[in-house]
Amino acid sequence: NNGFVVEGNVIGSIEVDVIPCDDLIPEFGYFSVLKIDVEGYEGNVVRGCKQILIKKPKLLIEFHGEAEIRKYNSSVDEIFNLVDIDRYE
């Protein structure tokens, strides 16, 4: 099954810790590639990558449509603004 984000305790779900990518910089340095496939949660992930995005890493982002992204309080436009899409080809 494809995973997805749920809030609260849902039968059959697995709880995982969430760490913003920027918090990993001190231990691992700046990432040169970001692969994001999070079933609509893209905006939240990208918000946690602001410092990494300054370095203009290669981006591989799978979008699940505007409706899915809106479920998690984001939009495709917000994601494009956060990654500063005009800096990419």
N, C-alpha and C positions, 0 to 999 in steps of 0.2 A: 504494500500500500504506500501511496505517497503520504508524506507527513504534512502536518499543518500545525499552526499555533492555536492553542486553546487557553482560555483563562479559567482558573479554578481547577478543582479536582474532578476530572472526567474519567470514568471507568475505562481502563485499557490504555490510558495515556501514560507517558513517561515524562517525569520532571527532569529538566536539564538546567544547569547554570548558564547564564548568559553573561558574556564578557564583551564589552565594546572592543573592537579591533585596536583602537588607539591605546587601550590599556596594555596591549601586548608589545608595544614598541620597546619599552625598556629591556625586555627579555629577549626579543627576537629581531629587533630593528624594524625598519620600514619594509613592508611587503612590496614586491615589484609586480605582483599579480593579485587581483581580488576576484575570486569566483563566488558569485552569490546566487544561490538557488534555494529560496526559502518560502516558496508557496504564498506569495503575497506580502511577506514581511520585509520586503526590500528596503522600504523607506527607513525603517527602524535600524536596519543593519548599516545603511549608508550614513545615517546620523552619527553612528559610533565610529566612523572612519574619517572624520574631518581632517585630522593631522596627516594620515596616510595619503589622503587624496591630494594634499598639497604637492606631493612628489610625483603625481600623475602616473599611477601604476596602470598596467594593462587591466582592462575590465572585462569580465565575462559575467553578465547579469541576465538571468532568465526571468522575464516578467510574466506574471500570471493574469494580466488584464487589469484594467482600471478598477473594476468592481472588487476584485480580490484585494488589491492594494488599498482601496478605500476602507475595507473592513478593519485595517490596522492603522487608520488615521494618517494616510499618506496619499500621494498621487504620483503618476508618472512625471508630471511637470516638476514636482518637488524633487524627485530623485534626479532628474536631469539638471536642475539648478544646483543641487548639492554636489554633484560630481563635476559641475562646470563643463557641461557637455560640449560647449564651443571650443574647448581646448583639445578635443579628440577628433579624429578623422572618421 
